[in-house]
Each structure stands twice: as structure tokens, then as C-alpha cells.
Amino acid sequence: MDLQCKVLGSLAVRINGQDVTPSAPKMRRILTLLLLRSNAPVNMDDLVLELWGNQPPPSSRTTVHTYIHKLRSLLFPAHLARYGFALHTKQQSYFLEIPPPCLDLHRFEYLVRRGESALERDEPRLAAESLREALRLWREPEMSAMETGALLAAHVTGLEESRLRALELRIGADLQLGRHRELLSELKELVITNPRSEVFHGHLMLALHRCHRRDEALRVYQRFRRAMVEEMGLEPSQLLQEAHQAVLAGEPAPNVIPRKAQVVTAAERPAQLPSDSADFVGRGDLVEDSIRWLTSAGLADLAPRVLSVHGMPGVGKTAFSVRVAQRVRARFEGGQLYACLGASGDEAREPADILGGFLRAAGFSERLPGDLEDRAALFRTWTSTKRVLVVLDDVRSAGQIQPLLPAGPRCAVVLTSRRGIHPAVGSRVVGLDPLEPAESAELLSAMVGRERIAGERARVDRIAQLCGGLPLALRAVGAQLSAVPGWPIRTVLHQLEQSVRRLDALSFHDLDVRGRIAGSYRDMPRRAQLAFRKFATGGTAALTEAEAASSLGYDRSEIGRILLTLVDHGLLRVSGETNSAVNYEFHPLIRCYAEELVEDAARRRPLIRRHRTPFCTHRRRRRPG
């Protein structure tokens, strides 16, 4: 099979010599995005965002399904799957499988990497040939005839930077081969079309200097420096300044780019944020306040903005942080990075591994430093001049994320944790509470359908009350009702009201309230665990420090530390103050978990026999041999 897919220019797909490129504009945009992210999943939300922006029509998802069906019929007949060319559906995502040699972008990236390696081995001739072949794959301005949305526009920018970087490397290789005279016309045109490119200006200076035209080389530097100072308030880099000094002194000018330069690909602007929740409800004021905090200019504006989101297990910290991050993503054109640190699981992820993923997503090669400090330094260097948004989900401690913080003052960080973490001075901490009754009903309506719960408002309100407004619990109920369309709401309510272990009814696939609470409980010291079981099953609605101390027989200072530990792990909350005494209370589902712990411990405890069998005091008669 002869398959050729091209995105370095206008979109083109040819199968066995026949042009099968779709003509419908939106189908072309979908196919282009699938090709640019080939061999990786593209979720439905990204396709909707690309086609309609932030205001999609109600039928947007159905329309995307229709376009996908038409693309399958046009481009992906069943017999091509055996050649590795197929469009797969995985949950709410699509996965375009294509052999790398069949896509010009993959060929381009391979040739650029080969050219870079040749430069590192001091083989400029091979480097120039590989890079020239890579640049020949570009047929015209990328996607020039296509209207693009936010995602494709970001890819277009990244692709153009990749092309320019390959051009910089190719000219650098040609200069090493002594082709400075042949390059003069090309370089003069490039500095006009790329007035802020330090590399092209440096290449032109070097070429002119080698042609014994020092006066022109000096004027190139002076014009570039004047423009940089006037427009940006910046001096040229040290490398360009050294080239300038060499020209002044009449010495051989150095190369402007180092031979081991990092090739930047289209992945330099990573977009790793998870999809926003279509059924996100409530917390509008908190979202808007968080957006203002992340995007407003600081007093000194010397450090990244950090938003720390915390709350009890299952309260919706991840959904909240993703909603905020998706709302501000356009402000961070340098890229958006996401990592789940796994504090709720059995093993937390290592910062070095997370940094490795970030750096590879930023376009750095597989040959990364192995040491954590070196990776952190490289990450800080990359982010120092960019607008990058970093979302760190499920964080255990401030120390865990210190190496993952960007350095640039225009960057921002959103992190979630069961604990109120302050990773830097001036961080904004947002505490999330359970949803209000009306918001709980709205979440169930969004998941199950308003028609289905019409006339069931009293039962829905009761379900929301039994779930304590906890989004994870409500989602578990909503997922069960959605999975079985005919299941009566009264049956779910009956299970919640009559079940001896209510948390059994609040578990559905990976939506597990008990598992989330258990993760926080396991992280606490043994004395705090003991106090938790004692207090949560005490039966009182509220608890003061004095009452807690009297209950366990501890002194006030020790019980104060234990209560703060429970609050810090999201298992206890401050409910107010009475007569200068702070009142604490447990969420109803937290109480359910504590009662289960006590019951399970009682069930496992061995029975103590009231009567012991007396020992036989006489000797056993010996049988005759």
C-alpha cells in the first residue's frame, strides 16, 4: 500500500496514488488535528473546542461523531488496518494509527534529529544534507488555506518554529562547510522576515565577516541591538556579543549556535490539561476569583503565581483545578503541563520521573540528565522566559513539588491536595466545601437528565442529603443511574437509607468514596487514627478541644495537635466557634467510614473464653512396648 499524508503545507492524503483529501472544512480540521497528534489519543472536548471554540452548539458532539463516521468511510477501509492505518475509538477519544514514514511531519522530525546528531559528531556535511532534505518537505505556508481554531493555531505556531529551527541548524552546518558567500542573499532576506531572530543575525554577521565585509557585519549587530533595546529593553545574548567583539578585533567569529543545540519540535508548546467536566456545577465565585489571582500582575511580578486547592477526599479538587486551568489556558501560550503525583495511591510518583515527562513534552530529547537537580535546573531554564501553566494534582507535601515549580515570573501553578499546602510565600489557598443542596441536585440532573428526575425532586434532595453534598458520592450515584436507564430513583434512595454500610452504595467502578477516605486515614499517625475512630463514632454533632481531651484523657496541647492533624488530612472540619471554643465536626460520610472501622475491628477481635479447660494433672499411662 502506498500511503502519503501531508500536513507541512496544505492538507493532503493520497492512497495508492489517489487523492482522497476531504473537502469539507470542518472534516479537514478534524483530520489535521488527528494527524498532528497521530498515534496518541485526541479527546472529544478538544475536537469540539477546535471547531466551535468556547461556545459550541448543543449538537456539537453528535456533529463530531458524524464527521468521524464520514472520515472512516472515506479514508479508513477495513483492509488498511493490517498496514497500521486505522482510526480507533477509545471511550471519549479518537486514536489515529499511522506508520511514521507515511506522515511528512514524522519524516521531518526524524531528519532534523539526524541532522542534529551529525552536528554533535562534527559531521557538518551529513547534517546539512539531512536538514536540507527535511526542509524540502515544506511545500508552502502551513495550512494556509484552512481556517483554524485555538488548537490548530497553536500547532501552526509550533510547526513554524520547528521549521525555523531546522533552517538555523542547516545554515550553521553550511557555514561550517565554508559556504558563507552562497548564504549571503538568503540570510539578508531572513533577517528582514525574522527581525527578532538572534541566530539569523549572528549567521549574517559571521558570513559577512568571512567575506571581509566587517563594516557591514558591525552594522547588522548595531541595528539588531538598537531594536532589541528600544522594543524589549534587552541586550543581545552573550554569544552574539562575543561574535561582535571578534568582528571588532578582526578575529575569527564563533558560531552563533552551539553544535549540541536542542532541536525544538512542535511539542515545544505542550497542551496536557485534562478535559473540563461538562457537568461541573457551583463554585462560580471561587472559579472567577482564582482566575483573577492567576492572571493578574503581582506587585513585584518576580515569581510565578501559585494556587493551592485543598479539601476533604472526594470534594472535587481535581475538577475545580481543571476548570480554572482550562479557563486560563489561552493566557499561557508557552504550554500547559499536567501531572498527577499520586498521593492518594499506594506509591507517590517521583519528581524526577515527572520532570522527565515535562521536558520531553517541551521538545527535549530522550538524552535527559538523570539527576533530579539537573532536570529541575533544565526545567527552570526552559520556563524562565515563557508563559507556562503547570497543574500538579494529588500532592502529598510541599517538598514533593519544589523541583516541579517553574521559574518564570509569567508562569503559574495550580496544585491540589487533601492538605492546605503553601509551596511558596504568597501562594493563594482555596478550600473547597461540599456542594449546597441545590447544587447537588443540579449535578445529579446534569448526569442523569432533567427529564428523568422531573417529579422526583424530594427523593433527589434526600439522596443529596445522604451524600452530604460530596461530589464524588453524587457522581457515584449519578453514574449508577446513567448506566441503568430504567433503574428507579426510589430504589437508589432505598439502598442508601436502609444499607447498614452506606459506602457500599457509593461505589461504582473507579468512583469509590470509601477508597478516597481510606487514603487520607492511612496517611495519619497511629494516635491520630485512634482519635479519629473514637471521635467520629462518639455520636455528638460537634466537638470542642476540651471535650476531645476529656474523652481520650490527653492534655490540651496534645489533643490540639491531633485535631489539627485530622483537619489537615481532610477528615475533620471547623464548623464555628462557641464561647471562644472552636467547634469541630465530621462529614456524615466520614462518620460512616469511622463506624465501619470500629465494626471491622470488633469482628476481627478474637473471642475471649470465659472458662478455661483445666490442665490434666495425672500422667498418661505408658502403653506396653
N, C-alpha and C positions, 0 to 999 in steps of 0.2 A: 504494500500500500504506500502510495506517495501522498503524504500529508504535509502541508505547509500552512502555518498560522503566523500572521504578522501583526504586530502592534507598534513597531517602531516606524511610525508613519500612519497613514490611514489604515483602518482595519481591513484585513484580507484573509480569507480562508479558502484554500484550494485542496480538493481531494481528488487524487488521480487526474490532475490537470484541469479539473472542472471548478470554476469559481462558484462557491456556494455561500458567499458572504451575505448575510441577511441585509435587507434594505430598510426595514422599519427602524426608525431612530432609537426607540427605547430598547428594542431587541439588540441592536448594535451595542448600546451602552452596557446592557447586562452581559453580553458575550465578552466585551472588552474587559470588564471588571473580573469576570471568571478567568479569563486568560492571564491577566496580570497577577492574579492570586492562584494560578494553577497549581494543582497538587496540594491544595490547602483548602479548608472549608470557608465558604462565604455565607454568612447567615442572612436570613430573610430581612432582618432590620436594616442591614447595610444596603441591600438592593433597593428597598423602599426609600431609604434616605437618598441614595444616588438619583433615583428617578423623580422624586417629588419633594425632596428637602424635608423640612420640619413640619410641613402641612400636607400630609398625604391624604388622598380621598378615602372614604370608608371602604371602597372596594380594592384598595391598593394591593393587598396580599393575594386576592383572587386574580387580579390582573397579572401579577408576577408569576403565579402558577401557570397562567395561560401562556405567557411568553416562554417559560421554561419548557412547557409541553411542545410549543412550536419549534423551539431550538432543537429539542430531541428528535423531532420528526425530520428536521432539515439536515442536521449535522451528525447525528449520532445513531445511525442504524445499528442494529444489534450485532452484526458481524464484525464491526470495527472494534468492539470491546476486546477481542483477542489480540489486537495490536496495541492495547494500552490507551485507547482513545474513547472515553466514556464520560457521561455526566451522571454522577451519583447523587441521590438524596439521602441525607442523614439528619433525622429529626427536623429541625427548622433551618437547616443549612444545605448548601449545594457544594459539591466537590467535583471539579473538572479534572479528570485524569488525562494527562497527555505526555507522551515521551519527550523528554527535554530537547532532543535535537530538532523536533518538529516546530518549536516556537522560537522566533528570532530573538526574543528577549533573553531566553536561556542561552542561546548561542553567543549573544553579545556579552553576557556576564562571564561566560566561560573564557572567551578570547581576552577580555580585559584582565581576568585573573592570571591567564597565561602570560600576558604582556608584563604584568607587574612582577611575576616570578622571574621572568627573564631579566628585568632591570635589577632585581635583587642579586642575581647571579652574574651581573656585569656582562650581559649579552644584549647590548642595545639593538643590534640588527634584528634578532628574533623578536625583541619587544616591539620594535617599530612595525614589523610585518604583521604581528598578531593584532596590534592596536589599529593599524590601518584596515585590516580585514573586518574588525569589529565595527569601525565607523562606517564602512561601506554598507552595513545592514540598515543604516538610517536612510530612508528614501525621500523624506520630506518632513516639514514640521509635524511633530507628533499629534495625531488625532485632530488635525487642523480642520477637517470638515465635519466634526462631531460636536454637538452641544454636550457639555459635561456638567455633572453635579459636583458636590463637595468632595466626594471620594476620588473620582477620576481626575478632578483638578489637582488634588494633592499628588496623585501618581504622575500626572503630566509634569509637574514641577520636579519631582524626584528623578524622572527619566531624563529630563533636560540637564539636570546637574550631573547625572551619570555620563551623559554624552560629553559634556564639557570637561569632566574629569579625565575621561579617556583621551580627549583631544589634548589636554595638558600633558598627559603622560607620553603620548605619541610625539608631540613636538619636543619634549625633553629628550626622548630617545634619538630623534633626528639631530638635535643639537650635539649630542654625544658623538654622532657619526660625522660631524663636521659639515652638516647641510645648512649652515646658517644663511648663506646667500639665497638659497631656494625658499627659505621660510619668511623672508622679509615682507613680501606683499601680503601673505596670509596673516602674519602677526599684526601688521598695521590695520588690517580690517577687523581682526579680533579685538583689539583694544578699543576700537570705536564702538563695536556692538556689545562689548562687555567692559564698560568703563570702570567698574569696581574690581575687576579681576587682577589681583596682585600677581598671580602666576603669569598671565599673558603679558603684562607689562614687564615683568622680570625677564621673560623669554626674549621679548623685543629688545630690551637693553643689552642682553648678552649677545644677540645676533648682530646688532649694530656695532657693538664694541669689537667683535671679532672681524667685522668688515672694516675696521679702522675708522669708524664714524662716531668717535667719542662724544663730540658736541651734541649730536642727535640723541645718543643714548642718555646723556645727562638731562636733556630737555624732557625726555619721556619720564624720567624719575621726578623731575620738578613739577610737571603738570599733574602727575598722579598724586604726589604728596600734597600739593595745594588743594586738590579736590577732596582728598581724604580729610584734611584738617578742617576745611571750610564746611563740608557737608556732614561729617560724622564726629569731628573733634578727635580723630585718631591719627597716630603716626604709623607709617608703614612698618611691617614686621622687621625683626632684627635681621632676618635672612636677606630681605630686599635692601636694607640699609647697608649690609656688608657688601652686596653687589655694587651699590652706588659708590662706596668707598674704594672698591677695587678699580672701578672705572676712573674715578678721580686720580688714583695713584698710577694708572696705566698698567695695573697688574691683571693677570687672567681672572675674569669674573667667575664666581662659583655658580653651579646650577641653582636655580631658584627653588626647585622642589627636590627633596631628598629622594634617593633611589628607592628607599623602602617605604614610599608613600602608601598610605592606606587607600585602597580603591573604594570609593563611595558608590553604592548601588542605589536602586530605587527604594530599598528598605531603610534608607537613612532617616526617613520620616515614619517610624513605626506607628501603627494605629491598633493597639492591642486591647482597647477597652471592651469589656463585655457589653452585650446588648442591654439597652434600657428595658425596664419592665413596662409592658403595655398596660398592666393593671395596677400601677403604682398609685396609691391614694394618700391624701392627707399630707401634713408636714410642709405645706406650701411656703409658709413664712420662714421656716428653718432652711428650706432649699434656697430661697431668694437671698437670705442673709448670708449663707455660706458662699453663694456665687459672688456676692459683693466683696466678701472677705478675700476670696482667691484672686479676683481680677482688679481690685483697686490698688492704687500705688501706695506703697508704705512710706513712712516718714523718712527713713534713711534709704530705703529701697536697695539694701545691700545683701539681703538674704532671701531665699525662697519663702513663699507663703506655705504654711502647713496647717491643714485642717484635720483634727483628730476626732473621729466619730466613735462613741462608745455607748454601751447599753447592755441589758441583760441578754442571755442567749435567745436567739430567735426573734429579736425585736426589729430586725430589718436593716441592720447596719450596712450590709453589702448593697442592698437595693437602693438605699439612700445615697451612698457614696457614688454608685454608678450613675444615678440620676443627676447628681451635681456635676460629675465629671463629663457626662455627655452634653450637658448644657453649656459647659465652658470649653469644650474641646477645640472649637474654632479659634479661640484665643491662643492656643498653644500649637502653632504651626510647625514647631520643631519636632513634634511627635508626642504620642501618648503611650505610656508603658504601664503594664498591669502585672501584678504577681500576687498569688495567694501564699502566705507564709505558713499556713497550716498549723496555727497554734491550737486549734480545736481538735486536731487529729493526734494520732499516737506519736508522730515524729514531725517536728518542725523542719522546714526547708532551710538549707544552709545559705547564708548570704552570698557566698562565693558562687554557688550554682545559679542563684537568681541574677547576679551581676553578669555572669556569662551569657545568660539568655538576653538580658538587656543589651549588652554590647553587640551580640550577633544580630539582634533586631535592628541595631543602629547602623549596620553595614560593616562591622569589623569582621575580619576573617576568623577562621577556626583557631588560628595560632594565637590564642589569648594568653596573658600571664596566668600562671597557676596560683599565685599568691593572692590572698584576699585583698591585702593593702594595695598591691599593684593594680588589681582590677578596679578597686574603688577609686584610685588616683586617675586611671584612664577614663572612668565614667565621669568623674568630676571635671576632667579636662574637656570631654565632649560636651557636657551640659553647660559649661561656663559661659558660653556666648549664645545659647539657644533658649527658646521658649519651649520647655518640655514639661508635661504633666505626668507625674508618677502616682499611681494608685497602688497602695500596699494593703491588702486585705488580710484580716485574721492575724493580727500582730500579737506577739506574746509580750515583748518588752521593748523599751526604748533602745537598749543596746543592740537588739537584733536588727534594727533598721538603720542605725547610724551609717554603716557603709553604703546604704542604698539611697541616701539623700543626694539630690543634685546640688551643684554648686552655683549655678547661675541665678542672679537676683530676679530674673524674669521667669524662673521656673516655679512650680507649685507642687505640693504633695497632699494627697488625701489618703488617710490611713484609717482602718477600722480595727477595733479591739474591744474585748469584753471589759477592758480596764481603761481608765482615763489617762492615756499616755501623753506626756509632754516631751516630744523628742528634741525640741529646740525652744529657746527663750522666745516668747511672743507667739507661740502656737495658739490657735483657736480650738477650744474643745467644745464639741457639741454632744450633749447627752440625749439619747432618744428614749421616749417613754412609749408604752403600749398605745394602740390606737383608741380613739374615742368610740363610743357605741355606734354613732352614725357612720364613722369612717370604716369600722369593722363590717357593717352591713354593706357599705359601698364596695369593699374589697370582695366580699362573697358574691355580690351582684356582678362584678366585673368578671369573675372567674366562671360562675355558673350560668349567668344570663339573667337579665332582669325579668324576662317573661316567666322563667321557671320559679322565681321566688315571689312573683306577684301574688298577693293574698296570703303570704307566709311570713309577713314581717314580724309577727310576735315570736314565731319559732326561730327566725333568723336572729332576732335580738337576743333570745335566750342562748343560742349557740355562741354568739359573740361574747356574752357574759361568761359562759362556762370556759371559753378560750382565754378569758382575761384580756381581750384585745390584742393578744400576741400574734403578730403577722404570720409567723411560721405555723402556729396552730391553726389559724384561719385558712392558710394555704393548704394544709394537710386535709382539712375538711372539704375545701373547695375542689381539690384535686380528686378526692374520692367521689364527690357528686358529679364532677365532669366526666370521670371515667365510666360511670354507670348512669347514663341519662335518665333511666326510668326509676332510679332509686329515690324513694320519698324522703323529703327533708325531715319529716317527723321521725323516720327510722333512725337517722343520724342523731337527732336530738335525744331520742330514747336511749341510744347507746351511750351517749355522753352522760346522761343523767343517772342511768342505772348501773353503769360499769363500776366494778369495785376498783379497778385500776384505769382511771380516766385516760392516762397517757397512752394506753393501748389503742384507743380510738383516735389518737392524734399522731399516728404514724402511717405514712403512705409512701412507699418507695424510699427516696432519699430525703423526704420531708419527715424528720424524726425529732420531735420535741424532747423526748427523753434523752436521746443521744447528745443533743446540744447541751442540755443542763448537766449531764454526766461529765462532759469535758471540762466544764468550769469547776465542778465538785472535785474531780481528780487532781486538779492543779493546786488545791489548797493544802496547807499543813494539816497533820492529823488532829491537832487540838481544834482547829477551825472546823474541820469536818464533824467532830464530836459535837461542838456547839451548834452547828447547823442542824444536825439531826434533833438535838434537844429543843432548840428554839422553834424550829419550823413546825414541830408536832405538838407545840405547847397549847395550841387552841386559842390563844389570845390574838386579837386583830392587830394590836400594836405592841411594841416592846421598847422599853427605855433601857438605858445603860445600867441604871440601878437595879431594875428588875432582872436583867440578864446576869448581873454579878451575883445577886442573891440566889438565882436559880442554879448556878453552877458552883457557887462558893469561891469564885475568883475575886481578886481585888479589882478595883475600878480601872486602874491603868491597864491591866492585862485584858480585861474584858473589852475595854475600848479598842485595843489593837485588834482583837478578834472580830469585833463588829465591823471595823474598817476593812478588814480582810474580806469579810463576806460582801460588803458593799463594793469593794474593788473588783471582785470576781463576778459581779452582776447577779448575785444570789440574794441580796437584801437591798432594800431601798429606803431612803429617808423620806418619811411621809409628813413631817411637820415638826412643830415644837409646842409643848405644853408646859407652862410654868417653868420656863428656862430649861426644860429637859427635852432632848431630841428624841423623837419617836421614829422607830424603825418598823417596817412591815415587809412581809413576804408576798410575792405574787402568788395567786392561787395555784398555778401550775407548778411553781417551785415547792409549795407545800405538798402537792401530790407526790412529787419526786421524793421529798424527805420521808413521807409516810411509807412509800414503797421500800426505802432503805431500811427503815425500822422493822417493817413486816418481814422483809427478806432475812434480816439478821436474826429475828426471832425464830423463823422457820429453820434456819441452819443450826441454831444453837442446840447442842446435844441434850437429851433429856437426862435429868439427874434422878437416879433411882432413890426412892425413899427407904428401901430395905435392902440391906446387903446380905448376900448369901454367906452364912458363917463358914469359915475355913474348916475343913475336916482335920480333926486333931489326931485321929488314930492312924497308925501306919498301915499301909496296904500290905496284906499278906502276900508273901512271896510264893509264887507258883513253883511247885517242884520241877526241877530241871528236866 
